[in-house]
Amino acid sequence: MERFVFDNEHDFLEKLKGLLGSGVREKDIEIRAPHPVHHLEEILGSKPSKVRRFALVGGLLGAFTGYAFTSFTSLDWPLIIAGKPTVSIPPYTVIAFELMVLFGALTSFLGFVITSRLPGVRTIISDDEFVDSFEIHVKGKE
């Protein structure tokens, strides 16, 4: 594994651009920095997060669950409703909305934990100190 250490952000970014230009794959590069470097997303071409798919599935599942619970409850315990429909969608929309928000939030959190590969205690503590330096680690072919 090659290791490049820099004292300033400009040299760090230039070396990273050079490595990517020379054919090193993005997945073979590990970056450590003392603070967030916003230009990294442009250089590495970050992809959108997959957490939004978890939120979509959770929201749709929550809305479906809200309508299903209220509909099946109305059919199981019928009330005297004077000719109105037993299952009426407009009043159930409030419950469906609330469950959509709840399920969407819970699955978003679950998606965040899964896509972040948490908990990863062994990756929190590094063998190297990089308090005030920018580092690029390139995995070699083994």
N, CA, C and O of each residue as an XYZ file, in Angstrom:
568
protein
N       0.857     -1.179      0.000
C       0.000      0.000      0.000
C       0.894      1.231      0.000
O       1.772      1.387      0.849
N       0.650      2.098     -0.972
C       1.398      3.357     -1.032
C       0.704      4.395     -0.165
O      -0.523      4.420     -0.068
N       1.490      5.236      0.454
C       0.946      6.272      1.334
C       1.577      7.608      0.967
O       2.799      7.749      0.913
N       0.700      8.596      0.713
C       1.153      9.949      0.403
C       0.620     10.885      1.478
O      -0.577     10.885      1.765
N       1.515     11.693      2.080
C       1.142     12.606      3.161
C       1.417     14.028      2.703
O       2.479     14.319      2.151
N       0.445     14.920      2.937
C       0.558     16.320      2.523
C       0.213     17.234      3.691
O      -0.594     16.898      4.558
N       0.853     18.402      3.681
C       0.584     19.386      4.734
C      -0.517     20.362      4.343
O      -1.152     20.960      5.212
N      -0.749     20.532      3.033
C      -1.801     21.471      2.637
C      -2.779     20.806      1.667
O      -2.467     19.800      1.028
N      -3.941     21.387      1.582
C      -5.039     20.824      0.808
C      -4.786     20.892     -0.693
O      -5.190     19.986     -1.423
N      -4.131     21.940     -1.166
C      -3.900     22.118     -2.604
C      -3.028     20.991     -3.165
O      -3.380     20.389     -4.179
N      -1.901     20.701     -2.521
C      -1.022     19.622     -2.986
C      -1.730     18.269     -2.915
O      -1.555     17.413     -3.783
N      -2.525     18.097     -1.875
C      -3.297     16.878     -1.689
C      -4.253     16.656     -2.864
O      -4.311     15.560     -3.420
N      -4.998     17.690     -3.237
C      -5.954     17.584     -4.337
C      -5.251     17.371     -5.673
O      -5.739     16.613     -6.512
N      -4.110     18.031     -5.882
C      -3.367     17.856     -7.134
C      -2.847     16.423     -7.271
O      -2.915     15.846     -8.357
N      -2.339     15.853     -6.204
C      -1.845     14.476     -6.241
C      -2.994     13.504     -6.490
O      -2.839     12.526     -7.221
N      -4.146     13.777     -5.881
C      -5.308     12.920     -6.080
C      -5.758     12.951     -7.541
O      -6.065     11.910     -8.122
N      -5.796     14.145     -8.131
C      -6.147     14.263     -9.553
C      -5.137     13.511    -10.422
O      -5.509     12.851    -11.391
N      -3.860     13.619    -10.065
C      -2.822     12.916    -10.811
C      -2.963     11.401    -10.717
O      -2.784     10.694    -11.708
N      -3.280     10.912     -9.538
C      -3.464      9.468     -9.364
C      -4.645      8.955    -10.180
O      -4.558      7.916    -10.834
N      -5.750      9.697    -10.135
C      -6.921      9.272    -10.902
C      -6.656      9.371    -12.400
O      -7.149      8.551    -13.174
N      -5.876     10.375    -12.815
C      -5.524     10.527    -14.219
C      -4.589      9.441    -14.713
O      -4.574      9.121    -15.902
N      -3.808      8.871    -13.802
C      -2.856      7.826    -14.200
C      -3.494      6.441    -14.246
O      -2.823      5.464    -14.576
N      -4.782      6.346    -13.918
C      -5.476      5.066    -14.054
C      -5.761      4.333    -12.770
O      -6.233      3.197    -12.812
N      -5.493      4.936    -11.627
C      -5.811      4.290    -10.349
C      -7.329      4.354    -10.151
O      -7.946      5.404    -10.332
N      -7.911      3.229     -9.780
C      -9.367      3.182     -9.590
C      -9.764      3.870     -8.275
O      -9.013      3.869     -7.300
N     -10.956      4.450     -8.283
C     -11.445      5.165     -7.098
C     -11.592      4.241     -5.895
O     -11.355      4.658     -4.762
N     -11.977      3.003     -6.131
C     -12.183      2.096     -5.003
C     -10.868      1.628     -4.379
O     -10.872      1.055     -3.290
N      -9.749      1.868     -5.055
C      -8.441      1.505     -4.501
C      -7.815      2.635     -3.703
O      -6.709      2.488     -3.183
N      -8.509      3.759     -3.600
C      -7.979      4.935     -2.896
C      -8.726      5.121     -1.581
O      -9.956      5.086     -1.539
N      -7.967      5.317     -0.514
C      -8.541      5.663      0.789
C      -7.990      7.012      1.179
O      -6.783      7.240      1.105
N      -8.869      7.912      1.596
C      -8.475      9.290      1.892
C      -8.732      9.582      3.361
O      -9.768      9.207      3.911
N      -7.779     10.256      3.987
C      -7.931     10.707      5.375
C      -7.564     12.177      5.422
O      -6.541     12.599      4.881
N      -8.418     12.947      6.078
C      -8.197     14.388      6.141
C      -8.620     14.900      7.514
O      -9.496     14.318      8.153
N      -7.996     15.993      7.970
C      -8.346     16.537      9.293
C      -9.675     17.280      9.310
O     -10.226     17.530     10.382
N     -10.197     17.637      8.143
C     -11.483     18.321      8.034
C     -12.114     17.952      6.699
O     -11.418     17.443      5.820
N     -13.415     18.192      6.519
C     -14.061     17.851      5.249
C     -13.464     18.648      4.089
O     -13.246     19.854      4.196
N     -13.209     17.963      2.994
C     -12.696     18.598      1.781
C     -13.815     18.514      0.742
O     -14.130     17.434      0.243
N     -14.404     19.654      0.426
C     -15.600     19.672     -0.408
C     -15.310     19.397     -1.879
O     -16.215     18.987     -2.606
N     -14.112     19.604     -2.331
C     -13.792     19.362     -3.733
C     -13.616     17.874     -4.040
O     -13.542     17.492     -5.208
N     -13.549     17.048     -3.028
C     -13.385     15.616     -3.242
C     -14.566     15.011     -3.989
O     -14.390     14.112     -4.812
N     -15.776     15.506     -3.701
C     -16.959     14.976     -4.377
C     -16.891     15.225     -5.876
O     -17.303     14.376     -6.666
N     -16.373     16.385     -6.273
C     -16.248     16.696     -7.696
C     -15.163     15.837     -8.342
O     -15.337     15.349     -9.459
N     -14.057     15.655     -7.646
C     -12.933     14.895     -8.202
C     -13.270     13.411     -8.299
O     -13.010     12.778     -9.323
N     -13.846     12.855     -7.237
C     -14.135     11.429     -7.207
C     -15.450     11.065     -7.893
O     -15.710      9.890     -8.151
N     -16.278     12.066     -8.188
C     -17.548     11.780     -8.840
C     -18.475     10.952     -7.974
O     -18.880      9.858     -8.366
N     -18.811     11.456     -6.814
C     -19.648     10.715     -5.875
C     -21.021     10.437     -6.468
O     -21.583     11.255     -7.195
N     -21.540      9.274     -6.141
C     -22.863      8.869     -6.607
C     -23.895      9.248     -5.551
O     -23.551      9.397     -4.379
N     -25.157      9.406     -5.953
C     -26.198      9.708     -4.967
C     -26.342      8.575     -3.947
O     -26.079      7.411     -4.249
N     -26.753      8.932     -2.765
C     -26.897      7.958     -1.690
C     -28.027      6.971     -1.982
O     -29.016      7.312     -2.631
N     -27.862      5.751     -1.493
C     -28.889      4.726     -1.656
C     -29.940      4.799     -0.549
O     -30.916      4.049     -0.568
N     -29.743      5.691      0.403
C     -30.678      5.807      1.524
C     -32.046      6.265      1.041
O     -33.061      5.902      1.636
N     -32.092      7.051     -0.022
C     -33.378      7.555     -0.514
C     -34.277      6.422     -0.988
O     -35.500      6.546     -0.922
N     -33.702      5.319     -1.464
C     -34.512      4.163     -1.860
C     -35.148      3.513     -0.639
O     -36.300      3.081     -0.689
N     -34.399      3.445      0.456
C     -34.962      2.921      1.696
C     -36.134      3.787      2.148
O     -37.161      3.269      2.585
N     -35.977      5.110      2.040
C     -37.045      6.024      2.450
C     -38.285      5.853      1.572
O     -39.409      5.867      2.074
N     -38.082      5.694      0.274
C     -39.217      5.506     -0.632
C     -39.970      4.227     -0.315
O     -41.196      4.236     -0.208
N     -39.248      3.130     -0.164
C     -39.893      1.852      0.139
C     -40.608      1.922      1.492
O     -41.731      1.437      1.629
N     -39.960      2.522      2.480
C     -40.585      2.649      3.795
C     -41.833      3.523      3.761
O     -42.833      3.204      4.405
N     -41.780      4.618      3.016
C     -42.947      5.500      2.905
C     -44.115      4.811      2.216
O     -45.254      4.910      2.674
N     -43.840      4.116      1.119
C     -44.912      3.401      0.420
C     -45.494      2.280      1.284
O     -46.707      2.074      1.315
N     -44.622      1.568      1.977
C     -45.082      0.509      2.875
C     -45.920      1.087      4.019
O     -46.920      0.494      4.425
N     -45.507      2.246      4.535
C     -46.270      2.888      5.609
C     -47.644      3.350      5.147
O     -48.628      3.172      5.865
N     -47.725      3.945      3.953
C     -49.020      4.391      3.432
C     -49.940      3.192      3.191
O     -51.120      3.230      3.539
N     -49.399      2.138      2.599
C     -50.189      0.932      2.371
C     -50.679      0.350      3.700
O     -51.837     -0.048      3.822
N     -49.789      0.306      4.688
C     -50.158     -0.231      6.001
C     -51.247      0.610      6.653
O     -52.167      0.068      7.266
N     -51.149      1.939      6.526
C     -52.167      2.816      7.112
C     -53.541      2.583      6.518
O     -54.529      2.495      7.247
N     -53.614      2.481      5.202
C     -54.902      2.216      4.553
C     -55.393      0.802      4.866
O     -56.587      0.595      5.085
N     -54.483     -0.167      4.888
C     -54.886     -1.553      5.144
C     -55.416     -1.730      6.568
O     -56.464     -2.346      6.767
N     -54.702     -1.196      7.552
C     -55.151     -1.343      8.946
C     -56.529     -0.726      9.163
O     -57.407     -1.342      9.766
N     -56.707      0.483      8.673
C     -57.994      1.154      8.898
C     -59.122      0.470      8.129
O     -60.238      0.361      8.636
N     -58.841      0.010      6.917
C     -59.884     -0.659      6.129
C     -60.282     -1.985      6.754
O     -61.471     -2.276      6.889
N     -59.298     -2.792      7.137
C     -59.615     -4.088      7.737
C     -60.279     -3.929      9.099
O     -61.111     -4.752      9.479
N     -59.924     -2.887      9.835
C     -60.574     -2.633     11.118
C     -62.035     -2.261     10.909
O     -62.898     -2.724     11.655
N     -62.330     -1.435      9.910
C     -63.717     -1.054      9.617
C     -64.541     -2.251      9.170
O     -65.718     -2.358      9.514
N     -63.936     -3.148      8.408
C     -64.663     -4.330      7.947
C     -64.842     -5.355      9.060
O     -65.831     -6.088      9.059
N     -63.918     -5.425     10.001
C     -63.997     -6.401     11.083
C     -64.976     -5.970     12.168
O     -65.678     -6.812     12.729
N     -65.038     -4.663     12.477
C     -65.967     -4.133     13.473
C     -66.889     -3.113     12.810
O     -66.710     -1.908     12.990
N     -67.857     -3.578     12.056
C     -68.717     -2.618     11.343
C     -69.592     -1.817     12.316
O     -70.079     -2.335     13.321
N     -69.766     -0.571     11.987
C     -70.622      0.329     12.761
C     -71.852      0.667     11.932
O     -71.856      0.492     10.714
N     -72.884      1.146     12.593
C     -74.067      1.609     11.869
C     -73.720      2.983     11.293
O     -73.497      3.946     12.028
N     -73.679      3.049      9.964
C     -73.187      4.278      9.344
C     -74.214      4.925      8.414
O     -73.866      5.844      7.672
N     -75.447      4.477      8.436
C     -76.565      5.104      7.729
C     -76.343      5.213      6.229
O     -76.514      6.288      5.656
N     -75.969      4.127      5.595
C     -75.861      4.095      4.148
C     -74.562      4.632      3.574
O     -74.378      4.625      2.357
N     -73.672      5.092      4.415
C     -72.370      5.553      3.917
C     -71.477      4.338      3.676
O     -71.741      3.263      4.215
N     -70.430      4.494      2.879
C     -69.560      3.337      2.633
C     -68.832      2.915      3.915
O     -68.433      3.753      4.723
N     -68.669      1.612      4.081
C     -67.987      1.085      5.265
C     -66.514      1.472      5.251
O     -65.954      1.855      6.278
N     -65.899      1.370      4.095
C     -64.496      1.755      3.949
C     -64.475      3.073      3.180
O     -64.828      3.123      2.002
N     -64.061      4.131      3.857
C     -64.024      5.460      3.251
C     -62.588      5.970      3.272
O     -61.982      6.083      4.338
N     -62.046      6.276      2.106
C     -60.638      6.631      1.970
C     -60.274      7.993      2.589
O     -59.246      8.063      3.263
N     -61.033      9.059      2.410
C     -60.576     10.368      2.921
C     -60.235     10.418      4.415
O     -59.204     10.994      4.762
N     -61.036      9.851      5.311
C     -60.621      9.920      6.713
C     -59.402      9.062      7.041
O     -58.691      9.332      8.009
N     -59.162      8.029      6.235
C     -58.033      7.143      6.491
C     -56.721      7.718      5.979
O     -55.651      7.199      6.296
N     -56.793      8.772      5.202
C     -55.588      9.371      4.634
C     -54.690      9.955      5.719
O     -53.466      9.920      5.592
N     -55.276     10.485      6.768
C     -54.479     11.050      7.865
C     -53.632      9.962      8.522
O     -52.445     10.164      8.774
N     -54.234      8.824      8.794
C     -53.513      7.723      9.428
C     -52.454      7.179      8.469
O     -51.339      6.863      8.885
N     -52.804      7.069      7.191
C     -51.845      6.582      6.201
C     -50.653      7.534      6.089
O     -49.511      7.092      5.962
N     -50.919      8.830      6.136
C     -49.832      9.815      6.064
C     -48.911      9.687      7.267
O     -47.689      9.699      7.116
N     -49.478      9.568      8.447
C     -48.659      9.457      9.659
C     -47.805      8.190      9.638
O     -46.638      8.229     10.027
N     -48.365      7.079      9.194
C     -47.575      5.850      9.114
C     -46.540      5.925      7.995
O     -45.467      5.331      8.098
N     -46.860      6.655      6.923
C     -45.881      6.846      5.856
C     -44.662      7.596      6.389
O     -43.528      7.218      6.096
N     -44.882      8.638      7.158
C     -43.777      9.404      7.733
C     -42.988      8.548      8.729
O     -41.758      8.559      8.719
N     -43.687      7.818      9.577
C     -43.025      6.968     10.569
C     -42.180      5.882      9.911
O     -41.003      5.732     10.236
N     -42.768      5.128      8.992
C     -42.032      4.056      8.334
C     -40.896      4.609      7.485
O     -39.815      4.022      7.429
N     -41.138      5.736      6.824
C     -40.086      6.360      6.019
C     -38.899      6.774      6.873
O     -37.751      6.567      6.480
N     -39.161      7.352      8.031
C     -38.070      7.771      8.920
C     -37.313      6.567      9.468
O     -36.083      6.573      9.504
N     -38.033      5.544      9.891
C     -37.367      4.358     10.455
C     -36.541      3.621      9.401
O     -35.422      3.193      9.684
N     -37.077      3.471      8.195
C     -36.304      2.777      7.163
C     -35.160      3.644      6.654
O     -34.140      3.109      6.218
N     -35.298      4.963      6.696
C     -34.175      5.832      6.332
C     -33.022      5.651      7.311
O     -31.864      5.561      6.904
N     -33.337      5.598      8.577
C     -32.299      5.373      9.580
C     -31.671      3.995      9.398
O     -30.450      3.854      9.469
N     -32.493      2.986      9.167
C     -31.981      1.641      8.932
C     -31.107      1.607      7.673
O     -30.054      0.969      7.663
N     -31.543      2.288      6.623
C     -30.749      2.365      5.404
C     -29.423      3.068      5.619
O     -28.403      2.665      5.059
N     -29.433      4.122      6.432
C     -28.189      4.821      6.761
C     -27.216      3.902      7.478
O     -26.026      3.879      7.164
N     -27.721      3.148      8.439
C     -26.868      2.236      9.201
C     -26.306      1.145      8.287
O     -25.132      0.788      8.391
N     -27.146      0.616      7.392
C     -26.702     -0.464      6.499
C     -25.691      0.054      5.478
O     -24.643     -0.562      5.286
N     -25.989      1.179      4.820
C     -25.082      1.673      3.777
C     -23.789      2.236      4.359
O     -22.771      2.275      3.668
N     -23.811      2.668      5.604
C     -22.595      3.174      6.246
C     -21.765      2.060      6.856
O     -20.653      2.293      7.330
N     -22.299      0.863      6.845
C     -21.650     -0.316      7.428
C     -21.358     -0.106      8.911
O     -20.273     -0.420      9.400
N     -22.340      0.424      9.600
C     -22.200      0.643     11.034
C     -22.711     -0.571     11.789
O     -23.551     -1.278     11.232
N     -22.299     -0.863     12.955
C     -21.153     -0.259     13.623
C     -19.855     -0.881     13.123
O     -19.781     -2.090     12.904
N     -18.852     -0.063     12.946
C     -17.557     -0.510     12.484
C     -16.472      0.008     13.399
O     -15.710      0.895     13.015
N     -16.392     -0.523     14.586
C     -15.479     -0.015     15.602
C     -14.024     -0.138     15.162
O     -13.216      0.736     15.475
N     -13.672     -1.204     14.443
C     -12.271     -1.382     14.060
C     -11.816     -0.343     13.042
O     -10.615     -0.124     12.889
N     -12.743      0.298     12.346
C     -12.343      1.329     11.388
C     -12.296      2.711     12.018
O     -11.823      3.655     11.386
N     -12.769      2.851     13.232
C     -12.740      4.162     13.892
C     -11.321      4.502     14.321
O     -10.872      5.635     14.145
N     -10.623      3.542     14.875
C      -9.285      3.771     15.394
C      -8.281      3.422     14.309
O      -8.245      2.293     13.819
N      -7.475      4.391     13.946
C      -6.497      4.191     12.885
C      -5.133      3.890     13.477
O      -4.815      4.324     14.585
N      -4.330      3.145     12.733
C      -2.964      2.880     13.167
C      -2.097      4.119     13.011
O      -1.120      4.290     13.741
N      -2.440      4.969     12.084
C      -1.666      6.173     11.797
C      -2.332      7.398     12.408
O      -3.558      7.488     12.466
N      -1.518      8.332     12.858
C      -2.035      9.618     13.315
C      -2.089     10.558     12.128
O      -1.112     10.681     11.390
N      -3.201     11.213     11.938
C      -3.300     12.196     10.858
C      -4.067     13.416     11.358
O      -5.055     13.834     10.754
N      -3.600     13.978     12.463
C      -4.284     15.085     13.110
C      -4.313     16.324     12.221
O      -5.345     16.986     12.115
N      -3.180     16.644     11.580
C      -3.137     17.867     10.788
C      -2.571     17.630      9.387
O      -2.050     18.556      8.765
N      -2.669     16.420      8.896
C      -2.138     16.135      7.561
C      -3.203     15.454      6.706
O      -4.117     14.804      7.214
N      -3.059     15.621      5.404
C      -3.931     14.985      4.434
C      -3.210     13.744      3.921
O      -2.032     13.809      3.573
N      -3.912     12.613      3.874
C      -3.280     11.373      3.472
C      -4.054     10.699      2.355
O      -5.284     10.733      2.323
N      -3.310     10.081      1.432
C      -3.890      9.261      0.384
C      -3.233      7.888      0.504
O      -2.008      7.778      0.448
N      -4.029      6.860      0.666
C      -3.542      5.493      0.710
C      -4.035      4.793     -0.545
O      -5.238      4.747     -0.804
N      -3.100      4.244     -1.329
C      -3.447      3.543     -2.554
C      -3.152      2.063     -2.361
O      -2.020      1.673     -2.076
N      -4.187      1.246     -2.521
C      -4.010     -0.200     -2.394
C      -3.310     -0.714     -3.641
O      -3.710     -0.406     -4.764
N      -2.277     -1.489     -3.434
C      -1.553     -2.088     -4.547
C      -2.165     -3.401     -4.966
O      -2.997     -3.961     -4.252
N      -1.762     -3.894     -6.115
C      -2.237     -5.197     -6.578
C      -1.513     -6.279     -5.787
O      -0.285     -6.297     -5.695
N      -2.299     -7.164     -5.229
C      -1.731     -8.204     -4.378
C      -1.935     -9.563     -4.975
O      -1.519    -10.563     -4.390
